[in-house]
Structures are given as C-alpha cells and as structure tokens.
Amino acid sequence: QHLKTHKHTDSAADVLLQKKGGAGIITLNRPKVLNALSLRMIQQIYPQIKAWEQDPETFLIIIKGTGEKAFCAGGDVRAIADAGKAGDRMTQDYFRDEYTLNNAVGTCKKPYVALIDGITMGGGVGLSVHGHFRVATEKTVFAMPETAIGLFPDVGGGYFLPRLPGKIGYLLALTGFRLKGRDVLKAGIATHFVESEKLPDLEKDLIALKSPSKENIADLLNSYHMQTKIDQEKEFVLDEHMEKINSIFAANSMEEIVQKLKQDGSPFAMKQLETINKMSPTSLKLALRQLREGASMSLQDVFTMEYRLSQACMVMLIDKDQSPRWKPAALEEVSDEFVDNCFKPLGNNDLKL
C-alpha cells in the first residue's frame, strides 16, 4: 500500500510516465495551462528518461501533450517570475533542472520521438527540438517568444537556432515569429509531418515495434510522413523573404539590424521592425550575442552560457499580461559592458553538465 502514496496525487497528474510495449511514454498533462512545464514536472521527467535509457526492454521514448491545443506552450513563467520577485531559490533550480533535462533529451541514448501537435513554444521546444525525431502536424504552432517577456530564447536556442537554414533562427529568436504546420518541417525544426488525427495510430505502431533500431523507427515515421498530403504543395512561408532575412539578420549588432529593416522598407521588414520595437532591448541584445556565440559551441556549452544569462535575466522578467515598460527603454542604452557581464562565469554556481 505505501508504494501507492509516495507520489502526491496532484503532482503525479501533471505528467504521466508509462511503459507500453517497447516504448516509454511521457504525457504532459496540464491541458488547462497548455501543458506549461513546472519545476515538479521537470523533476519527474528527468529521472525517468535516465531510467529508460538504462532499461534493455525500452527501445524508444515518446513525448506528447494532452488536450486539443498544445504540446507544451512553454515554461511556467508566472511561477518563475513570482519566485524571482521573492528572491526564491527556485529561479536557480528551475533553469538548472530544465537545462539538465533539455541536455538529457539532446544526448538520449534511446531514440526520442516528440509529437509536437499544437502549440510548441519556449520550454516545449526544449523538450522536443533536441531529440532524434520531431513530428509536426497541421496544428503545430512553433515560436520562441522570450524577448517579449524580458527573457531570451533559452532551452538550447543558442544551439539549434543559429543552425537553421540561413538566418531563419535569428528572425525566430528576435521577433518570436510563429511558424505553423508544415512550415515547422520546412524550417528544419521538425523531422516529419503527419496529420494530427493519425497520431494515435502512429503511436500504436511505434509501441508495437519489436526491438526496433533507430532505422526501424525512422522507416515507420517516414511511411506516415509520405502518406500526409496536407499543405504539400504550399510553399514555405519565409521562402519569398529569405534573401532579405539572410542579409538583414547577418548584421553584427541589434542597432544595425534595426537600421537595415528601416532601409529595406518592405511590408515584411516593417512588420518585423514593429515587433522588435515592442521587445525588451536588453533581451534583444542578449539573444543576438547568444546565437552568434552558440553557433560554434557544443550543446553543453550553450546550456552553461544560457544558465548564466537566465540568472542575469531574473531581475528583468515580467508578467506576460502587463504592457511592459522596459528599462533601459532603448537599444542604445543597453551597454556592451552590461551585456558582457551577463555572459560572465558564475564560479561554483555555474551549470555543469
């Protein structure tokens, strides 16, 4: 009897961890808050992934979300912001544990399949994008919206964003641009595209595989991918803007990017400029440098860098629903010296992976 009660029933329900057939299945289970990732969930998922990695009877790991709307809309920003204001240790623990989990996904020894059906943003990206397989659907909405709340595109954004084709990652990081459906595949974020209604069948077939190799899993995903006709003939939403994106976002500074957008003057450029003008100037400068440095770093070094930034940002994080008045209010007021300081090592407090 005592085994049943060791998990708080409320926390156990936030994430379901099940073994079915040859698959370990992680289900994010907070549909009312779009499966936002709490510290408690992170602390349950991590040891389970590590245990399944060691288990000879587990051949793959599947992660998915509950409800119609989201895979995972992000981290529990409200809780983190409140903890930050209260000077609580949780702001250290949350980012440390989250990035440690993201790294476990990125280094997972078992094939890892993320079914990113619905909203996949911020913390939800960290649970999926570093894995072997990412299956998008027509319902997928992908974004890294952190610059709007005084953060930066973390969870390994400094690694995967600069590695996307051209300068797409810089656009996504700085503007929070949303990619939908098949565009998530075309941008190189998803590996496969499958109709949302086919996912239960796909999952059943994955579970039924007998001692599968990574190749067997890839073959199954490919077969579902090939059958999906939705939006097949549509062209990539950013195709017509790629030349602009690649030239504008190659600039060395935020000020220069803004200047290039103004000079370009096209409707697309003006829309991006309008968005950038609403973002935290500090976040924008941190994010640009984060991606430029992360482009040549290992995933582990990126997480160490991002942990340093997360601790620097704790003083800036705001509640999403207020209209922010950023301090400093202009890019010119964010000094290079301030930015440099945010990237400095934290000694014994550094994240070690």
C-alpha positions as CSV (number, residue, x, y, z in Angstrom):
1,Q,0.0,0.0,0.0
2,H,2.7,2.5,1.0
3,L,4.1,2.4,-2.6
4,K,0.9,4.0,-4.0
5,T,1.0,7.0,-1.8
6,H,4.6,8.1,-2.1
7,K,3.8,10.4,-5.1
8,H,1.5,13.3,-4.3
9,T,-1.6,12.6,-6.4
10,D,-1.7,16.2,-7.6
11,S,1.8,16.3,-8.9
12,A,1.7,12.8,-10.4
13,A,-1.2,14.0,-12.6
14,D,0.8,16.9,-14.1
15,V,2.9,14.4,-16.1
16,L,2.1,10.8,-16.9
17,L,5.0,8.4,-17.2
18,Q,4.0,5.0,-18.7
19,K,5.7,2.0,-20.2
20,K,3.8,0.5,-23.1
21,G,5.3,-2.3,-25.3
22,G,8.8,-1.3,-26.1
23,A,8.1,2.4,-25.6
24,G,8.4,4.7,-22.6
25,I,5.7,7.4,-22.9
26,I,5.8,10.9,-21.3
27,T,2.5,12.7,-21.4
28,L,2.4,16.3,-20.4
29,N,-0.9,16.6,-18.6
30,R,-1.9,20.2,-17.7
31,P,-4.2,20.9,-20.7
32,K,-5.8,23.9,-18.9
33,V,-2.5,25.8,-18.9
34,L,-1.5,24.4,-22.4
35,N,0.8,21.8,-20.6
36,A,3.1,24.5,-19.3
37,L,6.2,22.9,-17.8
38,S,6.5,23.2,-14.0
39,L,9.6,22.5,-11.9
40,R,7.8,19.5,-10.5
41,M,7.2,18.1,-13.9
42,I,10.9,18.6,-14.9
43,Q,12.0,16.8,-11.8
44,Q,9.8,13.8,-12.6
45,I,10.6,13.5,-16.3
46,Y,14.4,13.7,-15.9
47,P,15.0,10.6,-13.7
48,Q,12.5,8.6,-15.9
49,I,14.4,9.3,-19.1
50,K,17.6,8.3,-17.3
51,A,16.0,5.1,-16.1
52,W,14.6,4.2,-19.5
53,E,18.0,4.8,-21.1
54,Q,19.4,2.0,-18.9
55,D,16.5,-0.4,-19.4
56,P,17.2,-3.1,-22.1
57,E,13.4,-3.5,-22.6
58,T,12.8,0.1,-23.5
59,F,13.6,0.8,-27.2
60,L,12.3,4.3,-27.6
61,I,10.8,7.3,-25.8
62,I,7.7,9.1,-26.9
63,I,6.7,12.5,-25.5
64,K,3.3,14.2,-26.2
65,G,0.8,16.6,-24.7
66,T,-2.8,16.2,-23.5
67,G,-5.7,18.1,-24.9
68,E,-6.5,19.5,-28.3
69,K,-4.5,22.7,-28.2
70,A,-0.9,22.3,-27.2
71,F,2.1,20.0,-26.9
72,C,3.7,22.5,-24.4
73,A,3.3,26.2,-24.6
74,G,6.4,26.9,-22.5
75,G,7.9,27.1,-19.1
76,D,5.9,28.1,-16.0
77,V,6.8,31.8,-16.4
78,R,4.4,33.0,-13.9
79,A,5.8,30.8,-11.1
80,I,9.4,31.7,-12.1
81,A,8.6,35.4,-12.2
82,D,6.9,35.2,-8.7
83,A,9.9,33.3,-7.3
84,G,12.3,35.8,-8.8
85,K,10.5,38.7,-7.1
86,A,10.5,36.9,-3.8
87,G,14.2,36.2,-4.2
88,D,13.4,32.5,-4.0
89,R,16.0,29.7,-4.8
90,M,13.5,28.3,-7.3
91,T,14.8,30.6,-10.1
92,Q,18.2,28.8,-9.8
93,D,16.7,25.4,-9.5
94,Y,14.2,25.8,-12.4
95,F,16.7,26.8,-15.0
96,R,19.3,24.4,-13.8
97,D,17.0,21.5,-13.8
98,E,15.3,22.5,-17.0
99,Y,18.5,22.8,-19.0
100,T,19.8,19.5,-17.5
101,L,16.6,17.9,-18.8
102,N,17.0,19.5,-22.2
103,N,20.5,18.2,-22.3
104,A,19.3,14.7,-21.4
105,V,16.9,14.9,-24.4
106,G,19.8,16.0,-26.6
107,T,22.1,13.2,-25.5
108,C,19.4,10.5,-25.1
109,K,20.8,7.0,-25.9
110,K,17.4,5.7,-26.9
111,P,15.5,7.1,-30.0
112,Y,13.4,10.0,-28.8
113,V,10.1,10.9,-30.6
114,A,8.4,14.2,-29.8
115,L,4.8,14.5,-31.1
116,I,4.6,18.3,-31.4
117,D,0.9,18.5,-32.1
118,G,-0.4,22.0,-31.3
119,I,1.3,24.9,-29.6
120,T,5.0,24.3,-29.1
121,M,6.9,27.3,-27.6
122,G,9.8,28.1,-25.3
123,G,10.1,25.3,-22.7
124,G,8.1,22.9,-25.0
125,V,10.7,23.4,-27.7
126,G,13.4,22.4,-25.2
127,L,11.6,19.1,-24.6
128,S,11.4,18.3,-28.3
129,V,13.8,20.0,-30.7
130,H,17.0,18.3,-29.3
131,G,15.5,14.8,-29.7
132,H,16.1,12.5,-32.7
133,F,12.6,12.8,-34.2
134,R,10.1,15.7,-34.1
135,V,6.7,15.1,-35.7
136,A,4.7,18.2,-36.5
137,T,1.1,18.3,-37.6
138,E,-1.2,20.8,-39.2
139,K,-2.0,22.1,-35.7
140,T,1.6,22.8,-34.8
141,V,2.4,26.4,-33.9
142,F,6.1,26.9,-33.1
143,A,7.7,30.0,-31.6
144,M,10.4,31.3,-29.3
145,P,8.6,34.3,-27.8
146,E,11.0,35.1,-24.9
147,T,12.3,38.5,-26.0
148,A,8.7,39.8,-25.3
149,I,8.9,38.9,-21.6
150,G,12.4,40.0,-20.8
151,L,14.0,36.6,-21.3
152,F,16.0,35.2,-24.2
153,P,15.3,32.1,-26.4
154,D,16.8,29.6,-24.0
155,V,16.3,25.8,-23.6
156,G,19.2,25.4,-26.1
157,G,18.0,28.1,-28.5
158,G,21.6,29.3,-28.7
159,Y,22.4,25.9,-30.2
160,F,19.6,25.0,-32.6
161,L,18.5,28.5,-33.8
162,P,21.8,29.5,-35.5
163,R,22.0,26.1,-37.1
164,L,18.7,26.5,-39.0
165,P,18.9,27.4,-42.7
166,G,20.2,30.9,-43.5
167,K,19.4,33.4,-40.8
168,I,15.9,31.9,-40.0
169,G,16.9,31.3,-36.4
170,Y,17.8,34.9,-35.9
171,L,14.4,36.0,-37.1
172,L,12.7,33.5,-34.8
173,A,14.9,34.4,-31.8
174,L,14.5,38.2,-32.1
175,T,10.9,38.6,-33.3
176,G,9.2,35.5,-31.8
177,F,7.9,34.8,-35.4
178,R,5.4,32.0,-35.4
179,L,5.8,29.0,-37.8
180,K,2.7,26.8,-38.4
181,G,2.1,23.3,-39.7
182,R,4.3,22.1,-42.5
183,D,6.4,25.3,-42.2
184,V,7.8,23.9,-39.0
185,L,9.2,21.0,-41.0
186,K,10.4,23.3,-43.9
187,A,12.3,25.4,-41.4
188,G,14.2,22.3,-40.2
189,I,12.7,22.2,-36.8
190,A,10.5,19.1,-37.3
191,T,11.8,16.0,-38.9
192,H,8.4,14.6,-40.0
193,F,4.9,15.9,-40.8
194,V,1.9,13.7,-40.0
195,E,-1.9,14.5,-39.8
196,S,-3.0,15.2,-36.3
197,E,-5.7,12.6,-36.5
198,K,-3.2,9.9,-37.5
199,L,-1.1,10.3,-34.3
200,P,-2.9,7.7,-32.2
201,D,-2.3,5.1,-35.0
202,L,1.3,6.2,-35.3
203,E,1.8,5.9,-31.5
204,K,0.2,2.4,-31.6
205,D,2.5,1.3,-34.4
206,L,5.6,2.7,-32.5
207,I,4.6,0.9,-29.4
208,A,4.1,-2.4,-31.3
209,L,7.6,-2.4,-32.9
210,K,9.6,-5.4,-31.8
211,S,13.1,-4.5,-30.5
212,P,13.3,-1.6,-33.0
213,S,16.5,0.1,-34.1
214,K,16.6,3.8,-34.8
215,E,16.3,2.9,-38.5
216,N,13.1,0.9,-37.9
217,I,11.6,3.9,-36.1
218,A,12.7,6.3,-38.9
219,D,11.2,4.0,-41.5
220,L,7.8,3.9,-39.7
221,L,7.8,7.7,-39.3
222,N,8.8,8.1,-42.9
223,S,5.9,5.9,-44.1
224,Y,3.4,8.1,-42.1
225,H,5.1,11.2,-43.4
226,M,4.8,10.1,-47.0
227,Q,1.1,9.5,-46.7
228,T,0.3,13.0,-45.5
229,K,-1.0,15.3,-48.2
230,I,-2.0,18.3,-46.2
231,D,-0.3,21.5,-47.4
232,Q,2.1,19.5,-49.5
233,E,2.0,21.9,-52.4
234,K,2.1,25.1,-50.3
235,E,5.4,26.9,-50.4
236,F,7.4,27.8,-47.3
237,V,6.1,30.9,-45.7
238,L,9.5,32.5,-45.5
239,D,10.7,31.5,-49.0
240,E,10.0,34.8,-50.7
241,H,11.7,36.7,-47.8
242,M,14.8,34.5,-47.4
243,E,17.2,36.8,-49.2
244,K,16.1,39.7,-47.0
245,I,16.3,37.7,-43.8
246,N,19.7,36.4,-44.7
247,S,21.1,39.8,-45.4
248,I,19.4,41.8,-42.6
249,F,19.9,39.4,-39.8
250,A,23.6,38.9,-40.7
251,A,24.3,42.3,-39.1
252,N,26.7,42.5,-36.2
253,S,24.5,44.5,-33.8
254,M,20.8,45.0,-33.0
255,E,21.1,48.6,-33.9
256,E,22.4,47.6,-37.4
257,I,19.5,45.1,-37.8
258,V,17.0,47.8,-37.0
259,Q,18.7,50.2,-39.4
260,K,18.7,47.5,-42.2
261,L,15.0,46.8,-41.6
262,K,14.2,50.5,-41.9
263,Q,16.3,50.8,-45.1
264,D,14.5,47.8,-46.6
265,G,11.1,49.4,-46.0
266,S,9.1,46.4,-47.4
267,P,5.9,45.4,-45.7
268,F,7.7,42.3,-44.3
269,A,10.6,44.3,-42.9
270,M,8.2,46.9,-41.4
271,K,6.2,44.2,-39.7
272,Q,9.4,42.7,-38.1
273,L,10.6,46.2,-37.1
274,E,7.3,46.9,-35.4
275,T,7.6,43.6,-33.5
276,I,11.2,44.2,-32.5
277,N,10.3,47.7,-31.2
278,K,8.0,46.0,-28.6
279,M,10.6,43.6,-27.3
280,S,12.9,44.1,-24.3
281,P,16.0,45.9,-25.7
282,T,18.2,44.1,-23.2
283,S,16.7,40.7,-24.2
284,L,17.3,41.5,-27.9
285,K,21.0,42.3,-27.3
286,L,21.5,39.2,-25.2
287,A,19.7,37.0,-27.7
288,L,21.7,38.2,-30.7
289,R,25.0,37.6,-28.9
290,Q,23.7,34.2,-27.6
291,L,23.1,33.0,-31.1
292,R,26.3,34.3,-32.6
293,E,28.3,32.6,-29.9
294,G,26.2,29.5,-29.7
295,A,26.7,28.9,-33.4
296,S,30.1,27.4,-32.8
297,M,29.6,25.9,-29.3
298,S,28.7,22.4,-28.2
299,L,25.2,21.9,-26.9
300,Q,26.5,21.5,-23.3
301,D,28.5,24.8,-23.5
302,V,25.4,26.5,-24.8
303,F,23.4,25.4,-21.8
304,T,26.2,26.7,-19.5
305,M,26.1,30.0,-21.3
306,E,22.3,30.1,-21.1
307,Y,22.2,29.3,-17.4
308,R,24.4,32.4,-16.8
309,L,22.0,34.5,-18.9
310,S,19.0,33.1,-17.0
311,Q,20.3,34.2,-13.7
312,A,21.1,37.7,-15.1
313,C,17.6,38.0,-16.5
314,M,15.8,37.2,-13.3
315,V,15.9,40.8,-12.4
316,M,14.0,41.7,-15.7
317,L,11.3,39.0,-16.0
318,I,7.8,40.4,-16.2
319,D,4.3,39.1,-16.1
320,K,3.1,38.4,-19.6
321,D,-0.1,40.3,-19.4
322,Q,1.2,43.7,-18.4
323,S,2.2,46.1,-21.0
324,P,5.9,46.3,-20.3
325,R,7.9,49.5,-20.0
326,W,11.4,48.3,-20.5
327,K,14.3,49.7,-18.5
328,P,16.5,50.5,-20.4
329,A,13.9,51.5,-22.9
330,A,16.2,51.8,-26.0
331,L,18.8,49.6,-27.6
332,E,21.4,52.4,-27.4
333,E,21.0,52.4,-23.6
334,V,22.0,48.8,-23.2
335,S,25.8,49.0,-22.9
336,D,28.2,46.4,-24.2
337,E,29.6,46.3,-20.7
338,F,26.2,45.2,-19.3
339,V,25.8,42.5,-21.9
340,D,29.4,41.3,-21.3
341,N,28.6,40.9,-17.6
342,C,25.6,38.7,-18.3
343,F,27.8,36.2,-20.0
344,K,30.4,36.0,-17.2
345,P,31.0,32.7,-15.4
346,L,29.3,32.1,-12.1
347,G,32.1,30.2,-10.4
348,N,30.7,27.5,-8.2
349,N,27.2,28.4,-9.3
350,D,27.8,27.6,-13.0
351,L,25.8,24.9,-14.6
352,K,27.9,21.8,-15.0
353,L,26.7,19.1,-17.4
